[in-house]
């Protein structure tokens, strides 16, 4: 059985390097194909999906590693109705809006949950 990890990223990428580092780690671990990776962005972390990330801390990690996560054929999950989604422009990867119940299911069905 393959282990699974949910990366729950909530930090503000405008002021913290944590979201960019979490994306880098998720892409790196997922590249091994020995762990099933799911990414959920909440709150200000959804800004990482935006077309223009040049004002975010460690923007190179978003530009380089977020497309790798997008290639896995699974969307990045975001909370339904997240207000910051409106100003993103064109999203760089596919995302799916989910409600709190679905997020709880995701957390319950993964072996590990890492929060950044």
Phi and psi in degrees as a GROMACS rama.xvg file:
@    title "Ramachandran Plot"
@    xaxis  label "Phi"
@    yaxis  label "Psi"
@TYPE xy
-79.9983  134.114  UNK-2
-70.8507  154.673  UNK-3
-130.72  143.441  UNK-4
-130.941  129.962  UNK-5
-101.012  119.05  UNK-6
-91.9582  110.129  UNK-7
-102.938  107.456  UNK-8
-110.042  118.486  UNK-9
-125.833  -12.3656  UNK-10
-67.1313  156.546  UNK-11
-83.9188  113.102  UNK-12
-71.0818  -6.60126  UNK-13
-78.4457  -22.2193  UNK-14
-127.399  -7.6969  UNK-15
-134.161  144.096  UNK-16
-84.452  -7.47915  UNK-17
-57.6  -44.8875  UNK-18
-62.9108  -41.8485  UNK-19
-64.7039  -40.0594  UNK-20
-66.9692  -38.3727  UNK-21
-63.2272  -41.9843  UNK-22
-63.3935  -42.5143  UNK-23
-61.5318  -44.5276  UNK-24
-65.8048  -45.0869  UNK-25
-58.7599  -45.6665  UNK-26
-64.2483  -40.4409  UNK-27
-66.4667  -45.8542  UNK-28
-67.9565  -40.1419  UNK-29
-65.2879  -27.9677  UNK-30
-64.3343  -24.5565  UNK-31
-68.2844  -25.301  UNK-32
59.5685  27.4931  UNK-33
-111.138  -7.27562  UNK-34
-134.293  134.579  UNK-35
-84.3504  119.774  UNK-36
-108.626  133.999  UNK-37
-126.575  139.042  UNK-38
-119.278  132.19  UNK-39
-127.695  125.901  UNK-40
-106.457  131.915  UNK-41
-129.987  152.39  UNK-42
59.8164  -139.454  UNK-43
-65.108  -16.2748  UNK-44
-62.6305  -21.4167  UNK-45
-63.7028  -17.4421  UNK-46
-60.6307  -22.0226  UNK-47
-63.9904  -22.0983  UNK-48
-78.2765  -11.6039  UNK-49
-67.3464  160.243  UNK-50
-67.432  -33.503  UNK-51
-118.667  102.744  UNK-52
-109.42  12.0939  UNK-53
-65.2251  -15.0708  UNK-54
-99.016  5.73707  UNK-55
-92.84  151.337  UNK-56
-65.6968  133.613  UNK-57
54.5658  46.4058  UNK-58
-56.9174  -26.5275  UNK-59
-59.526  -35.1316  UNK-60
-64.8056  -36.8219  UNK-61
-68.1454  -44.4942  UNK-62
-64.89  -40.3974  UNK-63
-82.0299  -42.3018  UNK-64
-102.932  -25.3839  UNK-65
-63.0815  -39.9223  UNK-66
-61.4043  -32.1132  UNK-67
-62.4207  -43.6703  UNK-68
-63.296  -38.5343  UNK-69
-64.9665  -26.0509  UNK-70
-74.4682  -10.4438  UNK-71
-75.3686  -4.87258  UNK-72
79.1942  13.0105  UNK-73
-125.654  137.7  UNK-74
-73.3586  160.049  UNK-75
-81.8612  135.367  UNK-76
-93.52  140.386  UNK-77
-136.579  153.694  UNK-78
-64.582  139.276  UNK-79
-60.1796  132.171  UNK-80
78.7564  15.0101  UNK-81
-58.8186  118.247  UNK-82
-62.0467  -30.2993  UNK-83
-71.6217  -13.9188  UNK-84
-65.1574  -29.4582  UNK-85
-61.9869  -32.2434  UNK-86
-100.027  15.2954  UNK-87
-76.9172  -25.8218  UNK-88
81.6269  -143.366  UNK-89
-81.9228  122.883  UNK-90
-68.8197  142.48  UNK-91
-81.2725  -20.9208  UNK-92
-138.529  160.985  UNK-93
-66.668  138.601  UNK-94
-135.238  159.199  UNK-95
-130.471  131.033  UNK-96
-83.3351  132.198  UNK-97
-130.314  158.503  UNK-98
-92.7312  174.477  UNK-99
-61.4735  -34.0207  UNK-100
-63.7677  -42.0821  UNK-101
-66.9571  -37.3905  UNK-102
-63.3537  -41.231  UNK-103
-62.0175  -40.034  UNK-104
-62.1651  -44.8406  UNK-105
-58.4907  -47.2565  UNK-106
-62.1281  -40.3037  UNK-107
-69.0746  -29.9032  UNK-108
-93.8878  -1.70933  UNK-109
-98.3617  149.096  UNK-110
-70.7183  -34.5753  UNK-111
-136.513  146.73  UNK-112
-125.483  121.448  UNK-113
-110.531  125.171  UNK-114
-110.313  128.177  UNK-115
